[in-house]
Amino acid sequence: MQHDVQLRADARVIERILEGDHPIGAWRRARGMDCEALADRTGIEPARIYALDHELDAPTEAEMDLLAAALDAPRTMLVAPQDDSDELGVGDFVE
């Protein structure tokens, strides 16, 4: 039963990421943590957590390990998805 609850919670995180939330923030909120709490669990400064959460900088490999462990999330799910779409949008035609 608890496993099912965890899977549903993780599915909601993935939905939020696909809707545009940054993965670190989506996982952090799903785990009920603010930046301070995540900083306490990782040893990363709160200002740095904020910067990573808002894509102001990219995490180091060591930070990725700490974040994945603290958030109980796969490292690969802490990186924002890239838009590799070849489709043209309205912005491609506006000068």
N, C-alpha and C positions, 0 to 999 in steps of 0.2 A: 504493500500500500504506500509506504513512504517513498519507495522508488518511483511509483507512478506520479506522486505529487511533485517530486523533484524533476521528472521528465517534463511535466506540464509547465512548471516554472521556467525551466530552461528553454522550452519552446516559445514562451512569451518573450524571453530575452532575445531570442533570435528574431522574432517578429519585430521587436523594437529596433534592432540593428538594421534590419532590412528597410524599416521605415525612416532610417536616417540617424538614429541615436548612435553615438560613439560606443563601441563595444565595451570599453573599460567602464564608462559611466552606466551603461545598461546592466552589466553584471554587478557592479557595485550597488546600484539601487535594488536589484533583485535580491541581493544578499543582505539588504537592510542596513547598509553602511553609508555614512557620509565620508567626505574626503579625509577628515580627521581620523575616523575609525580605520579606514583603509591604510592610512599612513602609519597608525599604531601597529597594525598587523604586519606591515611590510618593512617598516624602518625607512621608508621613503618619505621625504619631507612633504607636508601637506600642499605646499605651493607647487611642488613637482607633480603630485597626484592631480591637482587641478589642471596643470598645463597638459598632462597626458590625456586627461579626461576631455579636454576641449581642443585636442589636436594642435596645440601650440608647439609641440615638440614630439619626437618619436621616442619610445622607450628603448633603453639599451637591452641587450640580451639578458643581463643580470636582473634588470627591472622586470622584464617579461616573466622570468622564472618566479620572482617574488609575487608578482601580481596574480599569476596563474594559481599559485599555491594558496594565496590568501582568499581568492575569489572562488576557489574550487571550480575552475573553468579551464578548458583546454587552451593552451597558448595560441593555437591557430584561430581561436574564436575571440581573441583580444585585439585583433587587427581589423581596422575598418575595411570593408569590402571595396574593391576597386571597380570603377565603372569601365569595363572593357568593351562597351557597346560600340559597334560601328554604325549604329543608326544615327541619322541626322536629326537634330532638334531645331526648334524655332530659332534659338540663339545662333545657329550656324548660318543663318541667312540675314541676320541683323548686323549692320555695320556700325 
